[in-house]
Amino acid sequence: MEGAAVGGVIGLLLVALVGLVIGAIAKLLMPGPDPGGWFVTMLLGIAGSWVGSFVANALGVGIGGGAAGWIGAVLGAMLLLLVYRLVKKS
C-alpha cells in the first residue's frame, strides 16, 4: 500500500515538473508580457499537455511520448497561453 501512495506522489511531482518545462518552452516561443508567474506557467503546461494529447487523439494522430508528444504538448500550452493572455487583457 505504501508503494502505491509514494508512486502517486512521485507521479504528480513528475507531471508538475514536465508541465513546468512545457510551460516554459511555450513562454519562450511566445515572447511578451504574461499576466502570470511560474505557477500559472506550470498549470498552463500541464493543461496544454492534456489539450495537445486530447486534440491529437481526436484527430486520429494519437501522439505518443516521443518528440510528437512534446510538440503537441507545447502547442497545446501555447494555445492556452494565448487564450489566457486574451482573457486577462480584456
C-alpha positions in Angstrom: 0.0 0.0 0.0 2.7 2.5 0.8 4.4 2.0 -2.5 1.3 3.0 -4.4 0.9 6.2 -2.3 4.6 7.1 -2.9 4.3 6.3 -6.6 1.2 8.6 -6.8 3.0 11.5 -5.2 6.1 10.9 -7.3 3.9 10.7 -10.4 2.2 14.0 -9.5 5.6 15.7 -9.0 6.8 14.4 -12.4 3.7 15.7 -14.1 4.3 19.1 -12.4 7.9 19.1 -13.5 7.1 18.2 -17.1 4.3 20.8 -17.1 6.7 23.5 -15.8 9.2 22.6 -18.6 6.4 22.6 -21.3 5.0 25.9 -20.0 8.5 27.5 -20.0 9.1 26.3 -23.6 5.7 27.8 -24.6 6.6 31.1 -23.0 9.9 31.2 -24.7 8.2 30.6 -28.1 5.6 33.3 -27.3 7.5 36.3 -26.1 5.8 39.2 -24.4 4.3 40.1 -21.1 2.4 37.4 -19.4 -0.1 38.0 -16.6 1.1 35.0 -14.5 4.0 33.7 -12.6 5.7 30.3 -12.6 2.7 28.6 -11.0 0.4 29.7 -13.9 3.1 28.6 -16.3 3.2 25.2 -14.8 -0.6 24.9 -14.8 -0.7 26.0 -18.5 2.0 23.5 -19.3 0.1 20.6 -17.6 -3.2 21.6 -19.2 -1.6 22.3 -22.5 -0.1 18.8 -22.5 -3.5 17.3 -21.8 -5.2 19.5 -24.5 -2.5 18.7 -27.1 -2.8 15.0 -26.4 -6.7 15.1 -26.5 -6.8 17.1 -29.8 -4.2 14.7 -31.4 -6.2 11.7 -30.3 -9.5 13.2 -31.5 -7.9 13.8 -34.9 -6.7 10.2 -35.0 -3.0 11.2 -34.9 -2.5 9.6 -31.5 0.7 11.1 -30.4 2.8 9.1 -28.1 5.5 10.1 -25.6 8.2 10.9 -28.2 9.0 14.1 -29.9 5.5 14.4 -31.4 4.1 14.2 -27.8 6.3 17.1 -26.7 5.4 19.1 -29.8 1.7 18.5 -29.2 2.0 19.4 -25.5 3.9 22.7 -26.3 1.4 23.6 -29.0 -1.4 23.0 -26.6 0.3 25.1 -23.9 0.9 27.9 -26.4 -2.8 27.8 -27.3 -3.8 28.1 -23.7 -1.3 30.8 -23.0 -2.7 32.8 -25.9 -6.3 32.4 -24.6 -5.1 33.3 -21.1 -3.5 36.5 -22.4 -6.6 37.4 -24.3 -8.9 36.8 -21.3 -6.6 38.7 -18.9 -6.2 41.6 -21.3 -9.9 42.4 -21.6 
